[in-house]
Amino acid sequence: MARITVEDCLPYANNRFDLVMLASKRARQLALGSQPLVAAENDKPTVIALREIAEGLITRDILAAIEAKEKGEDIFYPLPDSTKRD
């Protein structure tokens, strides 16, 4: 198992505080039964969450979408300007 560092994860978070919040929310989801996006390899939820962040699989927007899906809410994304109709 490779060691995950803060530097591995910071490109996917605005700052260290956001990284801690993102990792803790994702680790809680994993502990409550969410499916990991990386191979678990007998890692604890916190390590799995950090590995997901370091690989760019979890961001604040993705985490919000996962939370909304688990709550059964509809998720709407704005269309890029090139696909909008007049």
Backbone bond lengths (Angstrom), bond angles and torsions (degrees), N, CA, C in turn:
res aa  C-N    CA-C-N  psi(-1)  N-CA   C-N-CA  omega(-1)  CA-C   N-CA-C  phi
1 M - - - 1.457 - - 1.523 109.07 -
2 A 1.305 116.98 126.04 1.457 121.64 177.78 1.519 109.77 -77.53
3 R 1.299 115.33 147.13 1.455 121.03 179.49 1.535 109.38 -79.61
4 I 1.315 116.59 134.73 1.464 122.31 179.09 1.523 107.97 -97.12
5 T 1.329 117.30 130.36 1.459 120.92 179.42 1.525 110.02 -113.37
6 V 1.317 115.00 164.22 1.464 120.82 176.57 1.521 109.45 -60.13
7 E 1.318 116.46 -39.23 1.461 120.59 -178.93 1.529 111.85 -62.69
8 D 1.336 117.03 -30.53 1.466 120.27 176.85 1.526 111.18 -66.34
9 C 1.312 116.52 -31.44 1.468 122.02 -173.02 1.523 113.96 -96.19
10 L 1.323 118.26 -25.16 1.467 120.72 -173.80 1.533 115.04 -58.84
11 P 1.330 120.57 -31.10 1.471 117.72 177.21 1.536 113.39 -61.20
12 Y 1.315 117.15 -17.49 1.467 121.26 -177.13 1.527 112.56 -105.79
13 A 1.330 117.07 5.77 1.467 122.19 177.52 1.524 107.61 -135.38
14 N 1.327 116.63 153.34 1.462 119.99 -178.72 1.518 112.54 -68.34
15 N 1.328 116.43 -37.29 1.462 121.35 -179.23 1.527 108.46 -160.65
16 R 1.314 116.96 -178.96 1.462 120.88 -176.60 1.529 112.00 -64.37
17 F 1.330 117.01 -37.01 1.462 119.93 178.90 1.529 110.08 -62.45
18 D 1.324 116.77 -47.49 1.469 120.15 178.13 1.523 111.17 -61.20
19 L 1.323 116.38 -36.95 1.460 120.27 178.30 1.522 111.04 -62.57
20 V 1.327 116.66 -44.07 1.470 120.46 178.98 1.522 110.44 -62.92
21 M 1.324 117.44 -44.27 1.463 120.80 -179.91 1.532 110.92 -64.50
22 L 1.310 116.68 -43.56 1.460 121.51 179.99 1.526 110.94 -63.29
23 A 1.330 116.26 -47.16 1.468 120.46 -178.93 1.523 111.60 -65.57
24 S 1.332 117.10 -39.48 1.467 118.69 -178.22 1.527 111.33 -69.37
25 K 1.330 117.44 -39.83 1.470 119.72 177.94 1.522 111.01 -64.70
26 R 1.327 116.35 -42.92 1.467 119.40 -179.79 1.525 110.78 -68.19
27 A 1.334 117.68 -39.74 1.469 120.59 178.37 1.524 110.41 -62.26
28 R 1.327 117.39 -38.62 1.462 120.33 177.53 1.524 110.55 -64.37
29 Q 1.329 117.42 -43.18 1.463 120.30 176.76 1.524 110.83 -57.88
30 L 1.322 116.31 -45.32 1.465 120.50 -179.46 1.521 111.04 -63.83
31 A 1.326 117.04 -41.63 1.464 121.08 -179.88 1.527 111.15 -64.54
32 L 1.337 116.55 -29.33 1.464 120.83 -179.48 1.524 112.86 -89.96
33 G 1.336 117.17 3.74 1.455 118.96 172.42 1.512 117.82 116.91
34 S 1.327 119.22 -0.82 1.468 119.73 176.83 1.522 109.79 -63.54
35 Q 1.317 115.42 149.63 1.459 120.29 179.97 1.530 110.09 -78.53
36 P 1.326 117.79 131.98 1.467 119.96 177.14 1.525 111.31 -69.78
37 L 1.319 116.06 150.08 1.457 122.02 179.42 1.525 111.90 -93.20
38 V 1.328 117.01 -3.85 1.463 123.80 175.17 1.520 107.58 -127.49
39 A 1.315 116.64 165.62 1.467 120.17 177.53 1.527 109.13 -63.80
40 A 1.325 116.68 130.60 1.465 121.15 -174.52 1.522 112.84 -69.85
41 E 1.313 118.78 -37.79 1.465 123.22 176.94 1.526 113.37 48.61
42 N 1.314 118.30 39.00 1.471 123.48 179.56 1.526 113.50 60.22
43 D 1.336 117.47 22.44 1.463 121.27 177.65 1.519 110.21 -83.27
44 K 1.316 115.29 155.94 1.462 121.03 174.99 1.525 108.94 -75.45
45 P 1.340 117.17 159.95 1.473 120.31 -178.06 1.528 113.94 -55.40
46 T 1.328 117.82 -35.61 1.468 119.22 -179.61 1.522 111.52 -65.20
47 V 1.309 117.11 -40.34 1.466 120.91 179.77 1.528 110.13 -69.51
48 I 1.319 116.68 -40.76 1.468 120.45 178.09 1.526 109.75 -61.61
49 A 1.328 116.86 -43.79 1.468 121.00 179.49 1.525 110.53 -60.11
50 L 1.316 117.34 -44.99 1.466 120.57 179.63 1.528 111.28 -65.87
51 R 1.317 117.84 -37.20 1.463 120.54 177.31 1.523 110.62 -64.93
52 E 1.342 117.05 -40.04 1.467 120.87 177.73 1.526 110.59 -62.95
53 I 1.324 116.55 -41.78 1.468 120.63 179.67 1.521 110.21 -66.64
54 A 1.330 117.37 -45.61 1.464 121.75 -178.39 1.526 112.08 -61.78
55 E 1.327 117.05 -29.04 1.465 120.81 178.43 1.526 112.18 -88.42
56 G 1.337 117.10 0.36 1.458 120.81 178.36 1.515 114.33 77.76
57 L 1.325 116.96 15.68 1.463 120.94 -178.21 1.521 112.66 -85.79
58 I 1.329 117.08 -19.60 1.464 121.78 179.34 1.524 108.72 -127.07
59 T 1.327 115.52 124.22 1.462 122.98 172.21 1.524 107.05 -128.80
60 R 1.306 116.76 177.04 1.463 119.70 179.38 1.529 110.97 -60.07
61 D 1.333 117.04 -42.14 1.467 120.79 -179.31 1.527 111.76 -67.10
62 I 1.314 116.52 -41.98 1.466 120.19 179.15 1.519 110.14 -65.27
63 L 1.330 116.55 -41.56 1.460 120.35 179.37 1.526 110.78 -62.91
64 A 1.331 117.00 -40.68 1.469 120.40 178.08 1.527 110.54 -63.63
65 A 1.334 117.18 -38.55 1.464 120.51 178.33 1.524 111.05 -66.19
66 I 1.328 117.11 -40.00 1.466 120.81 178.17 1.524 110.10 -64.07
67 E 1.345 116.61 -43.52 1.465 120.47 179.21 1.520 110.46 -62.02
68 A 1.332 117.44 -43.43 1.464 121.10 -179.80 1.523 110.67 -64.28
69 K 1.322 116.86 -41.37 1.464 120.66 179.38 1.521 110.86 -63.20
70 E 1.335 117.05 -41.60 1.462 120.49 179.81 1.523 111.80 -66.78
71 K 1.333 116.75 -28.88 1.461 120.86 177.93 1.525 111.67 -84.81
72 G 1.328 117.03 -7.40 1.456 121.10 -179.75 1.510 113.72 81.38
73 E 1.319 117.52 17.75 1.459 121.34 -179.90 1.524 109.70 -85.35
74 D 1.335 116.01 152.86 1.457 120.80 174.26 1.517 108.65 -77.29
75 I 1.310 115.28 143.40 1.458 120.74 -179.75 1.519 107.47 -114.05
76 F 1.323 116.92 124.65 1.447 121.87 178.87 1.513 109.12 -118.04
77 Y 1.327 116.30 131.55 1.452 122.04 177.26 1.516 107.82 -114.42
78 P 1.336 118.12 138.78 1.461 119.22 177.14 1.527 110.22 -67.69
79 L 1.329 115.63 144.04 1.458 120.23 178.27 1.519 109.79 -78.75
80 P 1.327 117.70 144.95 1.465 119.40 172.94 1.517 109.65 -62.97
81 D 1.320 117.84 154.76 1.463 122.20 -177.29 1.522 112.71 -55.46
82 S 1.322 118.35 -33.67 1.462 120.97 -176.10 1.528 112.93 -70.82
83 T 1.329 118.33 -16.64 1.462 120.16 -177.73 1.522 113.00 -107.49
84 K 1.322 117.77 -1.20 1.461 120.40 179.92 1.520 110.08 -74.46
85 R 1.328 114.43 143.31 1.467 120.42 177.95 1.518 109.08 -99.98
86 D 1.315 115.71 150.20 1.472 120.06 178.46 1.487 111.21 -84.42
